[in-house]
């Protein structure tokens, strides 16, 4: 077991492994810290990392076993101490590591008497068994045990059908737990006072041995980054852009949202408009993005703009202004009187 002293950095965000141990071939443990974080950030990161660790990392499992001599999953065979169901459960416990994509085949072919372990599985070169001593079956007589196996790489878990009877090819599904991370916890330590308060995130990770906790942490981080890359490269909607360039300019009647703000205040509505953000209204993604790029973040910002101001926004159309007016009309709690003449 490895332990390291915790040192808190007050300059740049850093992570560090402070404890690492191997309990056995199929149980690894690691403890990590990330600091310094502002108040609330530790929980945000910790919750996201835990979900990614438990649900987004791929693993390799035996998902199906096949033997023409097996009449039924719950049957027994003379010369084999375990039932077929017990053998399938033992196959489920075998931990594999691979860079496999999709599925591949493996096999067991052993002559008794003797013990059958994971070491007796004939595997492709790109699949590795973590614990060769994993027990599969005990042969008490001089019989042959031949089983075909299907190996798959995936994520999450898959439960076999409840009516898992023998199919035509004599194969049986096996519950598959693809998750290399067996458990993950996060905790938060706060330090400092007042506005200077900061946090340290502690992450604990247990794996099945196919990945080290450090490898699992890196893999989960990459998966989270991949999820957010599309948002970083999001482009403005260009649908009908060429048509809009050829549209005739529309002369708008002068109408300022500021007039509506005045009426709202006269009605003595207790609404702090600067705290009502535009994403709380049912705006289309295009309108929302255009308003945000023009530094219109709250309802107060919007009500202080005229229609002409809005039409000056890049990619904004007359239909977009109508949509905004419609939203304000629908939201009855604003009690805003719209002009009788439509635009």
FENNOR-V558987 format. One record per residue. N is the residue number from 1. RES is the residue in one small letter. D_FIRST is the distance of its C-alpha to the first C-alpha in Angstrom with 2 decimals. Layout:
# FENNOR-V558987
<<N & RES & D_FIRST> <N & RES & D_FIRST>>
This chain:
# FENNOR-V558987
<<1 & x & 0.00> <2 & x & 3.80> <3 & x & 6.71> <4 & x & 10.25> <5 & x & 13.54> <6 & x & 15.84> <7 & x & 19.11> <8 & x & 22.03> <9 & x & 24.43> <10 & x & 28.06> <11 & x & 29.44> <12 & x & 28.06> <13 & x & 25.91> <14 & x & 22.36> <15 & x & 19.12> <16 & x & 15.57> <17 & x & 12.00> <18 & x & 10.47> <19 & x & 7.18> <20 & x & 5.64> <21 & x & 4.30> <22 & x & 7.04> <23 & x & 8.86> <24 & x & 11.75> <25 & x & 14.00> <26 & x & 15.47> <27 & x & 12.84> <28 & x & 10.40> <29 & x & 9.32> <30 & x & 9.70> <31 & x & 11.30> <32 & x & 14.04> <33 & x & 16.98> <34 & x & 20.51> <35 & x & 23.03> <36 & x & 25.73> <37 & x & 27.61> <38 & x & 31.04> <39 & x & 31.74> <40 & x & 31.44> <41 & x & 29.65> <42 & x & 26.15> <43 & x & 27.46> <44 & x & 29.39> <45 & x & 26.47> <46 & x & 24.03> <47 & x & 26.57> <48 & x & 27.43> <49 & x & 23.88> <50 & x & 23.08> <51 & x & 26.31> <52 & x & 25.71> <53 & x & 22.22> <54 & x & 23.65> <55 & x & 27.07> <56 & x & 27.47> <57 & x & 24.94> <58 & x & 26.46> <59 & x & 25.20> <60 & x & 26.87> <61 & x & 28.24> <62 & x & 30.95> <63 & x & 33.75> <64 & x & 36.67> <65 & x & 37.68> <66 & x & 41.18> <67 & x & 43.22> <68 & x & 46.98> <69 & x & 46.96> <70 & x & 45.17> <71 & x & 47.91> <72 & x & 45.81> <73 & x & 42.22> <74 & x & 42.60> <75 & x & 44.52> <76 & x & 43.65> <77 & x & 44.47> <78 & x & 45.78> <79 & x & 43.38> <80 & x & 40.21> <81 & x & 38.49> <82 & x & 36.95> <83 & x & 39.09> <84 & x & 39.06> <85 & x & 37.39> <86 & x & 34.48> <87 & x & 34.13> <88 & x & 34.07> <89 & x & 31.33> <90 & x & 29.24> <91 & x & 29.89> <92 & x & 28.73> <93 & x & 25.22> <94 & x & 24.78> <95 & x & 22.35> <96 & x & 23.79> <97 & x & 23.08> <98 & x & 26.16> <99 & x & 28.19> <100 & x & 31.05> <101 & x & 33.76> <102 & x & 35.70> <103 & x & 35.89> <104 & x & 36.08> <105 & x & 36.96> <106 & x & 35.20> <107 & x & 36.42> <108 & x & 35.95> <109 & x & 38.66> <110 & x & 38.12> <111 & x & 40.73> <112 & x & 40.30> <113 & x & 39.85> <114 & x & 36.07> <115 & x & 32.86> <116 & x & 32.23> <117 & x & 28.66> <118 & x & 27.23> <119 & x & 27.68> <120 & x & 31.42> <121 & x & 31.54> <122 & x & 33.45> <123 & x & 31.94> <124 & x & 33.10> <125 & x & 31.35> <126 & x & 29.74> <127 & x & 27.90> <128 & x & 24.74> <129 & x & 23.43> <130 & x & 19.70> <131 & x & 20.00> <132 & x & 23.13> <133 & x & 23.13> <134 & x & 23.99> <135 & x & 27.23> <136 & x & 30.43> <137 & x & 33.42> <138 & x & 35.00> <139 & x & 38.34> <140 & x & 40.57> <141 & x & 43.58> <142 & x & 44.53> <143 & x & 44.39> <144 & x & 43.11> <145 & x & 40.50> <146 & x & 40.74> <147 & x & 39.04> <148 & x & 39.04> <149 & x & 36.13> <150 & x & 35.96> <151 & x & 32.75> <152 & x & 32.50> <153 & x & 30.34> <154 & x & 30.71> <155 & x & 29.11> <156 & x & 29.06> <157 & x & 30.25> <158 & x & 33.55> <159 & x & 35.16> <160 & x & 37.67> <161 & x & 41.29> <162 & x & 42.32> <163 & x & 45.21> <164 & x & 43.07> <165 & x & 45.87> <166 & x & 46.41> <167 & x & 47.69> <168 & x & 50.27> <169 & x & 47.91> <170 & x & 46.12> <171 & x & 42.75> <172 & x & 40.54> <173 & x & 38.24> <174 & x & 34.63> <175 & x & 32.72> <176 & x & 30.43> <177 & x & 27.23> <178 & x & 26.60> <179 & x & 23.87> <180 & x & 20.51> <181 & x & 19.02> <182 & x & 19.00> <183 & x & 18.65> <184 & x & 18.52> <185 & x & 19.12> <186 & x & 20.21> <187 & x & 21.08> <188 & x & 23.14> <189 & x & 23.22> <190 & x & 26.64> <191 & x & 27.79> <192 & x & 31.13> <193 & x & 34.64> <194 & x & 37.44> <195 & x & 37.76> <196 & x & 34.91> <197 & x & 32.37> <198 & x & 29.29> <199 & x & 26.22> <200 & x & 22.50> <201 & x & 21.21> <202 & x & 17.79> <203 & x & 16.84> <204 & x & 14.43> <205 & x & 14.44> <206 & x & 13.89> <207 & x & 15.25> <208 & x & 16.77> <209 & x & 15.28> <210 & x & 18.45> <211 & x & 16.98> <212 & x & 13.61> <213 & x & 13.43> <214 & x & 14.51> <215 & x & 17.35> <216 & x & 18.36> <217 & x & 18.62> <218 & x & 20.78> <219 & x & 22.87> <220 & x & 23.57> <221 & x & 24.58> <222 & x & 26.93> <223 & x & 28.47> <224 & x & 29.20> <225 & x & 30.77> <226 & x & 32.89> <227 & x & 34.22> <228 & x & 35.59> <229 & x & 37.00> <230 & x & 40.29> <231 & x & 40.89> <232 & x & 40.52> <233 & x & 43.12> <234 & x & 45.40> <235 & x & 49.02> <236 & x & 52.04> <237 & x & 54.05> <238 & x & 56.89> <239 & x & 58.79> <240 & x & 62.54> <241 & x & 62.06> <242 & x & 64.95> <243 & x & 67.20> <244 & x & 66.48> <245 & x & 67.52> <246 & x & 70.94> <247 & x & 71.52> <248 & x & 74.29> <249 & x & 73.35> <250 & x & 73.90> <251 & x & 75.62> <252 & x & 73.86> <253 & x & 75.64> <254 & x & 74.44> <255 & x & 72.14> <256 & x & 69.44> <257 & x & 66.55> <258 & x & 67.11> <259 & x & 70.21> <260 & x & 68.12> <261 & x & 65.77> <262 & x & 68.87> <263 & x & 70.04> <264 & x & 66.65> <265 & x & 66.74> <266 & x & 70.31> <267 & x & 69.19> <268 & x & 66.78> <269 & x & 63.76> <270 & x & 60.66> <271 & x & 58.41> <272 & x & 56.44> <273 & x & 56.90> <274 & x & 54.54> <275 & x & 51.67> <276 & x & 52.76> <277 & x & 51.06> <278 & x & 52.71> <279 & x & 49.83> <280 & x & 50.94> <281 & x & 54.13> <282 & x & 54.55> <283 & x & 55.00> <284 & x & 54.53> <285 & x & 51.62> <286 & x & 54.19> <287 & x & 55.93> <288 & x & 52.69> <289 & x & 51.40> <290 & x & 54.80> <291 & x & 54.98> <292 & x & 51.48> <293 & x & 52.33> <294 & x & 55.45> <295 & x & 53.50> <296 & x & 54.80> <297 & x & 51.93> <298 & x & 53.65> <299 & x & 56.81> <300 & x & 58.37> <301 & x & 57.90> <302 & x & 59.48> <303 & x & 62.45> <304 & x & 63.38> <305 & x & 63.90> <306 & x & 67.18> <307 & x & 67.61> <308 & x & 68.62> <309 & x & 65.43> <310 & x & 63.40> <311 & x & 65.47> <312 & x & 64.63> <313 & x & 60.94> <314 & x & 60.05> <315 & x & 60.27> <316 & x & 61.66> <317 & x & 64.64> <318 & x & 67.30> <319 & x & 65.69> <320 & x & 62.48> <321 & x & 64.51> <322 & x & 66.16> <323 & x & 62.79> <324 & x & 61.67> <325 & x & 64.95> <326 & x & 64.46> <327 & x & 61.01> <328 & x & 62.42> <329 & x & 65.25> <330 & x & 63.02> <331 & x & 60.80> <332 & x & 63.31> <333 & x & 61.37> <334 & x & 62.31> <335 & x & 66.04> <336 & x & 67.01> <337 & x & 70.57> <338 & x & 70.74> <339 & x & 73.89> <340 & x & 76.44> <341 & x & 77.08> <342 & x & 74.35> <343 & x & 73.11>>
